[in-house]
């Protein structure tokens, strides 16, 4: 979850702080890195964070819960 939060925070920080500066400076490649439409680097990182890292963190967190109804609910979800 720390990795997920770090990737997501970095992606959104770069999008908010860096996209306009590079676009205004006239770099033609800026849309490949800073656009949130496919294909772009920040979109690929966001997909990696939410589709891979989040799923792995949930799988690793499931065995932590004690036996009972909560454990069953977490494993099903």
HELIX and SHEET records of a PDB file:
HELIX    1   1 UNK A    2  UNK A   17  1                                  16    
HELIX    2   2 UNK A   19  UNK A   24  1                                   6    
HELIX    3   3 UNK A   30  UNK A   34  1                                   5    
HELIX    4   4 UNK A   41  UNK A   47  1                                   7    
HELIX    5   5 UNK A   48  UNK A   53  3                                   6    
HELIX    6   6 UNK A   54  UNK A   62  1                                   9    
HELIX    7   7 UNK A   69  UNK A   76  1                                   8    
END                                                                             
